[in-house]
């Protein structure tokens, strides 16, 4: 079974989260045991284009080291924004 690193995303996912998001994802990317980076959107009720950019960039970095990214527990406005942005075309949303 693959080793999963779950990163909890805060209620407001915007550029102010950039530093913490990068720190959390870099740890998961560097960990050889991790094959799946799960972004837990259960708390998210707002995200902006900077947040979408961070997710897409994470996907690119993950692909370069043979890891997958998955979004879980998105609902409401967050789910709507992910759908409108067609994020599901590049990242699995569960």
Phi, psi and omega per residue, in radians:
X1 nan 2.498 -3.081
X2 -1.321 2.620 3.118
X3 -1.542 2.230 -3.035
X4 -1.897 2.351 2.999
X5 -1.911 2.053 -3.128
X6 -1.766 2.246 3.122
X7 -2.019 2.080 3.131
X8 -1.416 2.222 -3.122
X9 -1.687 2.363 -3.089
X10 -1.258 2.951 -3.126
X11 -0.921 -0.868 3.093
X12 -1.768 1.856 -3.132
X13 -1.782 1.710 -3.110
X14 -2.513 -2.926 -3.043
X15 -1.050 -0.462 3.138
X16 -1.124 -0.294 3.131
X17 -1.578 -0.065 -2.998
X18 -0.913 -0.878 -3.072
X19 -1.078 -0.902 -3.114
X20 -1.123 -0.746 3.119
X21 -1.018 -0.802 -3.139
X22 -1.117 -0.728 3.125
X23 -1.085 -0.824 -3.121
X24 -1.112 -0.783 -3.084
X25 -1.268 -0.604 3.104
X26 -1.073 -0.716 3.105
X27 -1.042 -0.779 3.140
X28 -1.162 -0.696 -3.135
X29 -1.141 -0.619 -3.099
X30 -1.410 -0.347 -3.098
X31 -1.353 1.965 -3.086
X32 -1.118 -0.405 -3.126
X33 -1.290 -0.417 -3.042
X34 -1.487 2.240 3.076
X35 -2.038 -0.257 -3.136
X36 -2.343 2.211 3.062
X37 -1.834 2.006 -3.100
X38 -1.782 2.193 3.087
X39 -1.740 1.950 -3.099
X40 -1.516 1.894 -3.096
X41 -1.661 0.263 -3.043
X42 -1.047 -0.476 -3.133
X43 -1.604 -0.279 -2.949
X44 -1.247 2.173 2.992
X45 -2.160 0.044 3.083
X46 -2.666 2.310 2.943
X47 -2.539 2.628 -3.102
X48 -2.108 -3.032 -3.070
X49 -1.130 -0.539 3.093
X50 -1.109 -0.714 3.119
X51 -1.112 -0.763 3.108
X52 -1.058 -0.717 3.112
X53 -1.080 -0.722 3.129
X54 -1.101 -0.697 -3.141
X55 -1.168 -0.770 3.138
X56 -1.133 -0.729 3.129
X57 -1.127 -0.698 3.075
X58 -1.045 -0.751 3.118
X59 -1.003 -0.794 -3.135
X60 -1.108 -0.803 3.137
X61 -1.119 -0.691 -3.131
X62 -1.132 -0.775 -3.132
X63 -1.047 -0.608 -3.110
X64 -1.222 -0.302 3.091
X65 -2.057 0.399 3.069
X66 1.017 0.724 3.046
X67 -2.065 2.704 3.122
X68 -1.866 2.686 3.051
X69 -2.058 2.461 3.141
X70 -2.449 2.457 3.065
X71 -1.827 2.293 3.130
X72 -2.166 2.703 2.996
X73 1.071 0.443 3.082
X74 -1.336 2.442 3.097
X75 -2.648 2.987 3.062
X76 1.010 -2.362 -3.087
X77 -1.057 -0.718 -3.132
X78 -1.039 -0.783 3.121
X79 -1.084 -0.748 3.130
X80 -1.048 -0.784 -3.115
X81 -1.133 -0.752 3.104
X82 -1.053 -0.704 3.135
X83 -1.154 -0.827 -3.127
X84 -1.071 -0.640 -3.128
X85 -1.408 -0.035 -3.137
X86 1.010 0.551 3.123
X87 -1.055 -0.546 -3.136
X88 -1.096 -0.245 3.103
X89 -1.281 -0.428 -3.127
X90 -2.038 -0.401 -3.107
X91 -2.247 2.342 3.099
X92 -1.184 2.296 3.079
X93 -1.993 2.142 -3.118
X94 -2.031 nan nan
